[in-house]
Amino acid sequence: MLMWHKEKGDKDTRMLVRGARIAGASLAICILAACDTHGSGVKTDESSSERISAALDVCADGRGAFAQNVCANRALAGLDNQVRQALVAEAAEVSDAGAAMLVQHQNRWREAARIGCGVIDADSQPTAEQQRCLETEFRARIQEVGGAVQRAGGYTFQRMELVDATPVTAAIAEASGLGQEAPAAVSRDIRFPRIDGPQTPEIERFNELVAQSPQFRLEDATNETIDYRIAYAGPELVSVRFDVASDTLGAAHGNTTSKAVNVLMSEGRPLVEADVFRAGTRWEDFLTRRAVTEIARQYREDGFTPPERDVRESVTKPHLWLISEQGLTLLFPPYSFGAPYVMGGTEVSIPWADLRPYLNPAAPAPIRPSA
């Protein structure tokens, strides 16, 4: 475990936090503006393979002390080059704005990996332990950057990444009660989709609705992650699942939750109850009964049957509805169905055919009942 002088550590932390706040604010503005002053989502020679490769070149002048150390390290340089090649391929699928963000994300990720592995001074050479940590992080990065761009439902979705890390100072380690057992750093890794290409008002609204932001400050000594999965994408509707986790140093346990963001693309607004169900059909009762029965089955060995009141409160919330081609999935994060936290969360999926008597005939596809 790295140890450093408290005063120097606190100063480093303040500088890193300030830098991360500036970077986070800049990236958030960039995301909402699509990083494109013309808002056209165009692709030109600005995002050619040659230009993006050069922008990602860790050995180029002016890349910073740690980048130069990576360049001089044969193992890390080779791994970084593999990341670079994968990102160049991904950049070919997106606009100039999207390609620029891929570069920005990678530079930001590299700095977070440095701090996360305990290399607090960017000028210093990694120890053997830090070297192993960095190689592990870089190898994992190679695997994940290949999915930075995803085509679905006629859209090009690009993964947005807000990645930061800050060192755990001696003062933070002591306050957490972990002491020398504290990790080298706390980190955030927040991801969400952005539709690339021409930025129509509806697409701009989608990008605003799904954008995620940190819930904790870096100085709160809390690791924070948000990941997502696109459950359905089509001309009328896009449904995205988000899984959220946070872990404060020294806390008894971390916290997890799940949610959905469903956007009616023709109107650029969130899905509401009336978009899915017909009024007066008592759909709330059906969802509650179905969920209580299924959750009781899932937890039969624990002898647990969820309270109907808690289940009903959850099944009537659209932000806990995940839409897919097959049906409606009701999300139940921890604490949302009357179970203790140790039981975690669960979900209940209901085919559209079973929901047909309750569905709005004018609902967007894939909800709309078939003829």
VEXDREN-2710 file (C-alpha; in Angstrom, 1 decimal):
% VEXDREN-2710
k/r/px/py/pz
1/MET/0.0/0.0/0.0
2/LEU/1.3/3.4/-0.9
3/MET/1.8/5.8/1.9
4/TRP/2.6/9.5/1.5
5/HIS/2.8/12.6/3.7
6/LYS/-0.6/13.8/4.8
7/GLU/-0.1/17.4/3.8
8/LYS/1.1/16.5/0.4
9/GLY/-1.6/14.0/-0.1
10/ASP/-4.3/16.5/0.9
11/LYS/-2.9/19.0/-1.6
12/ASP/-2.8/16.4/-4.4
13/THR/-6.3/15.5/-3.6
14/ARG/-7.6/19.1/-3.8
15/MET/-5.8/19.6/-7.1
16/LEU/-7.2/16.4/-8.6
17/VAL/-10.7/17.0/-7.4
18/ARG/-10.6/20.5/-8.8
19/GLY/-9.3/19.2/-12.2
20/ALA/-11.9/16.4/-12.2
21/ARG/-14.7/18.9/-11.5
22/ILE/-13.6/21.1/-14.4
23/ALA/-13.2/18.1/-16.7
24/GLY/-16.6/16.7/-15.6
25/ALA/-18.4/20.0/-16.3
26/SER/-16.7/20.4/-19.7
27/LEU/-17.6/16.9/-20.7
28/ALA/-21.2/17.3/-19.6
29/ILE/-21.5/20.5/-21.7
30/CYS/-19.8/18.7/-24.6
31/ILE/-22.3/15.8/-24.4
32/LEU/-25.4/17.9/-24.4
33/ALA/-24.1/20.0/-27.2
34/ALA/-23.0/16.8/-29.1
35/CYS/-19.5/18.5/-29.2
36/ASP/-20.5/19.8/-32.6
37/THR/-20.8/23.6/-33.1
38/HIS/-22.9/23.0/-36.2
39/GLY/-25.1/20.3/-34.5
40/SER/-25.1/18.3/-37.7
41/GLY/-23.4/15.1/-36.6
42/VAL/-21.4/15.1/-39.8
43/LYS/-18.3/13.0/-40.5
44/THR/-15.4/14.6/-42.3
45/ASP/-11.7/14.1/-42.7
46/GLU/-11.4/15.5/-39.1
47/SER/-12.3/12.0/-37.8
48/SER/-10.4/10.0/-40.4
49/SER/-8.5/7.0/-39.2
50/GLU/-5.2/8.8/-39.5
51/ARG/-6.3/11.8/-37.4
52/ILE/-7.9/9.7/-34.7
53/SER/-4.9/7.4/-34.5
54/ALA/-2.6/10.5/-34.1
55/ALA/-4.9/12.0/-31.5
56/LEU/-4.7/8.7/-29.5
57/ASP/-1.0/8.3/-29.9
58/VAL/0.3/8.1/-26.3
59/CYS/3.9/8.8/-27.5
60/ALA/3.0/12.2/-29.2
61/ASP/4.5/15.4/-27.8
62/GLY/2.5/17.2/-25.1
63/ARG/0.6/14.1/-23.9
64/GLY/1.8/14.5/-20.3
65/ALA/4.3/12.8/-18.0
66/PHE/2.3/9.6/-17.4
67/ALA/1.6/9.2/-21.1
68/GLN/5.4/9.4/-21.8
69/ASN/6.0/6.9/-19.1
70/VAL/3.5/4.5/-20.8
71/CYS/5.2/5.1/-24.1
72/ALA/8.6/4.2/-22.6
73/ASN/7.2/1.0/-21.0
74/ARG/7.2/-1.7/-23.6
75/ALA/4.4/-3.8/-22.0
76/LEU/2.1/-0.8/-21.4
77/ALA/2.8/0.8/-24.7
78/GLY/1.9/-2.4/-26.5
79/LEU/-1.4/-2.6/-24.6
80/ASP/-2.2/1.0/-25.1
81/ASN/-1.6/0.6/-28.8
82/GLN/-4.2/-2.3/-28.9
83/VAL/-6.7/0.1/-27.2
84/ARG/-5.8/2.7/-29.8
85/GLN/-6.4/0.3/-32.7
86/ALA/-9.8/-0.7/-31.3
87/LEU/-10.9/2.9/-30.8
88/VAL/-9.8/3.9/-34.3
89/ALA/-12.1/1.2/-35.6
90/GLU/-15.0/2.4/-33.4
91/ALA/-14.4/6.0/-34.5
92/ALA/-15.1/5.1/-38.1
93/GLU/-18.7/4.4/-37.1
94/VAL/-19.4/7.9/-35.6
95/SER/-19.4/11.5/-36.5
96/ASP/-16.6/14.0/-35.9
97/ALA/-18.2/14.9/-32.6
98/GLY/-18.4/11.2/-31.6
99/ALA/-14.8/10.5/-32.6
100/ALA/-13.6/13.5/-30.6
101/MET/-15.4/12.1/-27.5
102/LEU/-13.8/8.7/-28.0
103/VAL/-10.4/10.4/-27.8
104/GLN/-11.4/12.4/-24.8
105/HIS/-12.8/9.4/-23.0
106/GLN/-9.6/7.4/-23.5
107/ASN/-7.3/10.2/-22.2
108/ARG/-9.6/10.6/-19.2
109/TRP/-9.6/6.8/-18.6
110/ARG/-5.8/6.6/-18.7
111/GLU/-5.4/9.2/-16.0
112/ALA/-8.0/7.5/-13.8
113/ALA/-6.2/4.1/-14.3
114/ARG/-3.0/5.8/-13.2
115/ILE/-4.5/7.1/-10.0
116/GLY/-6.5/3.9/-9.4
117/CYS/-3.3/1.9/-9.5
118/GLY/-1.6/4.1/-7.0
119/VAL/0.7/6.1/-9.3
120/ILE/-0.1/9.4/-7.6
121/ASP/2.9/11.3/-9.1
122/ALA/2.5/11.3/-12.9
123/ASP/6.3/11.7/-13.2
124/SER/7.2/8.6/-11.2
125/GLN/7.8/5.2/-12.6
126/PRO/5.3/2.5/-11.4
127/THR/6.4/0.0/-8.9
128/ALA/6.2/-3.7/-9.7
129/GLU/2.8/-3.9/-8.0
130/GLN/1.5/-0.8/-9.8
131/GLN/2.8/-2.1/-13.1
132/ARG/0.8/-5.3/-12.7
133/CYS/-2.3/-3.3/-11.8
134/LEU/-1.9/-1.1/-14.8
135/GLU/-1.4/-4.0/-17.2
136/THR/-4.6/-5.6/-15.8
137/GLU/-6.5/-2.4/-16.3
138/PHE/-5.2/-1.9/-19.8
139/ARG/-6.1/-5.5/-20.8
140/ALA/-9.6/-5.0/-19.5
141/ARG/-9.8/-1.7/-21.5
142/ILE/-9.0/-3.5/-24.7
143/GLN/-12.0/-5.8/-24.3
144/GLU/-14.5/-3.1/-23.5
145/VAL/-13.6/-0.4/-26.0
146/GLY/-14.8/-2.6/-28.8
147/GLY/-18.3/-2.0/-27.7
148/ALA/-18.1/1.8/-27.5
149/VAL/-20.4/2.1/-30.5
150/GLN/-23.5/0.0/-31.0
151/ARG/-26.1/0.0/-33.8
152/ALA/-29.6/-0.8/-32.9
153/GLY/-33.1/0.1/-34.2
154/GLY/-31.7/2.4/-36.9
155/TYR/-29.7/4.4/-34.4
156/THR/-26.0/4.6/-33.7
157/PHE/-25.5/4.6/-29.9
158/GLN/-22.2/5.8/-28.5
159/ARG/-21.1/5.0/-25.0
160/MET/-20.5/8.1/-22.9
161/GLU/-17.9/7.7/-20.1
162/LEU/-17.4/9.9/-17.0
163/VAL/-14.4/8.2/-15.5
164/ASP/-12.4/9.8/-12.6
165/ALA/-10.2/8.7/-9.6
166/THR/-8.7/10.5/-6.7
167/PRO/-6.1/9.2/-4.2
168/VAL/-7.1/8.0/-0.8
169/THR/-5.0/10.2/1.5
170/ALA/-3.9/9.1/5.0
171/ALA/-6.6/11.3/6.5
172/ILE/-9.3/9.7/4.4
173/ALA/-8.1/6.2/5.2
174/GLU/-8.1/7.0/8.9
175/ALA/-11.5/8.6/8.8
176/SER/-12.9/5.5/7.0
177/GLY/-11.6/3.2/9.7
178/LEU/-9.7/1.2/7.1
179/GLY/-6.3/2.6/7.8
180/GLN/-3.6/0.8/5.9
181/GLU/-6.2/-1.5/4.4
182/ALA/-7.8/1.4/2.5
183/PRO/-7.4/1.2/-1.3
184/ALA/-5.1/3.5/-3.2
185/ALA/-8.0/5.5/-4.7
186/VAL/-11.7/6.0/-5.0
187/SER/-13.2/6.1/-8.4
188/ARG/-16.3/6.8/-10.5
189/ASP/-17.2/5.1/-13.7
190/ILE/-20.4/6.5/-15.1
191/ARG/-21.7/5.3/-18.5
192/PHE/-24.7/6.1/-20.6
193/PRO/-25.7/6.1/-24.3
194/ARG/-25.8/9.0/-26.7
195/ILE/-27.3/8.8/-30.2
196/ASP/-24.7/10.0/-32.7
197/GLY/-25.4/11.5/-36.0
198/PRO/-27.7/14.4/-37.0
199/GLN/-29.1/16.0/-33.9
200/THR/-32.8/16.4/-34.4
201/PRO/-34.8/17.9/-31.6
202/GLU/-36.1/14.4/-30.6
203/ILE/-32.6/12.9/-30.6
204/GLU/-31.2/15.8/-28.6
205/ARG/-34.0/15.3/-26.1
206/PHE/-33.3/11.6/-25.8
207/ASN/-29.6/12.4/-25.2
208/GLU/-30.6/14.8/-22.4
209/LEU/-33.0/12.3/-20.8
210/VAL/-30.5/9.4/-20.6
211/ALA/-27.5/11.4/-19.6
212/GLN/-26.3/10.4/-16.1
213/SER/-24.3/12.5/-13.6
214/PRO/-22.3/11.8/-10.5
215/GLN/-24.3/11.6/-7.2
216/PHE/-21.2/11.9/-5.1
217/ARG/-18.2/14.2/-5.0
218/LEU/-14.8/12.6/-5.3
219/GLU/-13.9/13.9/-1.8
220/ASP/-16.9/11.9/-0.4
221/ALA/-14.6/8.8/-0.5
222/THR/-17.3/6.9/-2.4
223/ASN/-16.8/4.6/-5.4
224/GLU/-19.6/5.1/-7.9
225/THR/-20.5/3.2/-11.0
226/ILE/-23.4/3.4/-13.5
227/ASP/-23.7/1.0/-16.4
228/TYR/-26.4/0.5/-19.0
229/ARG/-28.0/-1.9/-21.5
230/ILE/-30.3/-1.0/-24.4
231/ALA/-33.3/-3.3/-24.0
232/TYR/-35.1/-2.1/-27.1
233/ALA/-34.6/0.5/-29.8
234/GLY/-37.0/1.3/-32.6
235/PRO/-38.5/4.3/-34.4
236/GLU/-41.2/4.9/-31.8
237/LEU/-39.5/3.9/-28.5
238/VAL/-36.0/3.4/-26.9
239/SER/-35.8/1.6/-23.6
240/VAL/-32.6/1.7/-21.6
241/ARG/-31.7/-0.1/-18.3
242/PHE/-29.3/1.5/-15.8
243/ASP/-27.6/-0.4/-13.0
244/VAL/-26.2/1.9/-10.3
245/ALA/-23.8/1.1/-7.5
246/SER/-22.0/3.1/-4.8
247/ASP/-19.6/2.0/-2.1
248/THR/-18.4/4.4/0.6
249/LEU/-15.1/3.5/2.2
250/GLY/-15.7/2.0/5.6
251/ALA/-19.5/1.5/5.1
252/ALA/-21.0/-1.8/6.1
253/HIS/-22.1/-2.5/2.6
254/GLY/-22.5/-0.8/-0.8
255/ASN/-25.7/0.3/-2.3
256/THR/-27.2/-0.9/-5.6
257/THR/-30.3/0.0/-7.6
258/SER/-31.7/-0.3/-11.1
259/LYS/-33.9/1.9/-13.2
260/ALA/-35.2/2.3/-16.7
261/VAL/-35.4/5.3/-19.0
262/ASN/-38.0/4.9/-21.7
263/VAL/-38.2/7.6/-24.4
264/LEU/-41.0/8.1/-26.9
265/MET/-38.8/9.2/-29.8
266/SER/-41.6/10.9/-31.9
267/GLU/-42.2/13.3/-29.0
268/GLY/-38.9/13.3/-27.2
269/ARG/-40.5/12.6/-23.8
270/PRO/-40.5/9.9/-21.1
271/LEU/-43.0/7.1/-21.3
272/VAL/-46.0/7.4/-18.9
273/GLU/-48.6/5.0/-17.7
274/ALA/-51.3/6.1/-20.2
275/ASP/-48.9/5.4/-23.1
276/VAL/-48.9/1.7/-22.1
277/PHE/-52.2/0.8/-20.4
278/ARG/-55.9/1.7/-20.9
279/ALA/-57.5/3.5/-18.1
280/GLY/-60.1/1.6/-16.1
281/THR/-58.7/-1.9/-16.9
282/ARG/-57.3/-2.3/-13.4
283/TRP/-53.9/-3.1/-14.9
284/GLU/-52.3/-2.1/-11.5
285/ASP/-54.1/-5.1/-9.9
286/PHE/-52.9/-7.5/-12.5
287/LEU/-49.3/-6.4/-12.4
288/THR/-49.3/-6.6/-8.6
289/ARG/-50.8/-10.1/-8.4
290/ARG/-48.4/-11.4/-11.1
291/ALA/-45.4/-9.9/-9.4
292/VAL/-46.3/-11.1/-5.9
293/THR/-46.8/-14.6/-7.2
294/GLU/-43.5/-14.6/-9.2
295/ILE/-41.4/-13.1/-6.4
296/ALA/-42.8/-15.5/-3.8
297/ARG/-41.8/-18.4/-6.2
298/GLN/-38.3/-16.9/-6.6
299/TYR/-37.8/-16.7/-2.8
300/ARG/-39.7/-19.9/-1.9
301/GLU/-36.7/-21.4/-0.1
302/ASP/-36.4/-18.3/2.1
303/GLY/-40.0/-18.5/3.0
304/PHE/-40.6/-15.0/1.8
305/THR/-43.7/-13.6/0.3
306/PRO/-43.5/-9.9/-0.6
307/PRO/-46.1/-7.4/0.9
308/GLU/-48.7/-6.6/-1.7
309/ARG/-48.5/-2.9/-0.8
310/ASP/-44.8/-2.6/-1.5
311/VAL/-45.0/-4.5/-4.7
312/ARG/-47.9/-2.4/-6.0
313/GLU/-46.0/0.8/-5.3
314/SER/-43.1/-0.5/-7.4
315/VAL/-45.1/-1.9/-10.3
316/THR/-46.9/1.3/-11.0
317/LYS/-43.7/3.4/-11.5
318/PRO/-42.8/3.7/-15.2
319/HIS/-39.1/4.3/-14.3
320/LEU/-39.1/0.7/-13.2
321/TRP/-40.5/-0.7/-16.5
322/LEU/-38.1/-2.1/-19.0
323/ILE/-39.5/-2.6/-22.5
324/SER/-38.3/-5.4/-24.8
325/GLU/-39.6/-7.1/-27.9
326/GLN/-40.9/-10.0/-25.8
327/GLY/-42.6/-8.1/-23.0
328/LEU/-42.5/-5.9/-19.9
329/THR/-39.9/-6.4/-17.3
330/LEU/-40.7/-5.0/-13.8
331/LEU/-37.5/-4.0/-12.0
332/PHE/-37.4/-4.4/-8.2
333/PRO/-34.3/-2.8/-6.7
334/PRO/-33.2/-3.7/-3.2
335/TYR/-35.8/-2.5/-0.6
336/SER/-38.5/-2.0/-3.2
337/PHE/-40.5/-5.1/-2.5
338/GLY/-40.4/-5.5/1.2
339/ALA/-37.4/-7.7/1.4
340/PRO/-34.2/-7.0/3.5
341/TYR/-31.2/-5.7/1.7
342/VAL/-29.4/-9.0/1.9
343/MET/-31.9/-10.5/-0.5
344/GLY/-30.8/-8.0/-3.2
345/GLY/-33.1/-7.0/-6.1
346/THR/-35.1/-9.0/-8.5
347/GLU/-37.2/-8.6/-11.6
348/VAL/-40.4/-10.0/-13.1
349/SER/-41.0/-10.4/-16.9
350/ILE/-44.5/-10.6/-18.4
351/PRO/-45.1/-11.4/-22.1
352/TRP/-47.1/-8.8/-24.1
353/ALA/-49.6/-11.6/-24.9
354/ASP/-50.5/-11.8/-21.1
355/LEU/-50.9/-8.0/-21.0
356/ARG/-53.1/-7.7/-24.1
357/PRO/-56.4/-7.1/-22.2
358/TYR/-54.9/-4.1/-20.5
359/LEU/-52.8/-2.4/-23.2
360/ASN/-53.5/0.9/-25.0
361/PRO/-54.2/0.1/-28.7
362/ALA/-52.3/3.3/-29.5
363/ALA/-49.2/2.3/-27.5
364/PRO/-45.8/2.6/-29.3
365/ALA/-44.2/-0.5/-30.8
366/PRO/-43.3/-3.0/-29.4
367/ILE/-46.0/-2.6/-26.8
368/ARG/-48.9/-2.0/-29.2
369/PRO/-51.1/-5.1/-29.4
370/SER/-50.7/-7.0/-32.7
371/ALA/-53.8/-7.4/-34.9
END
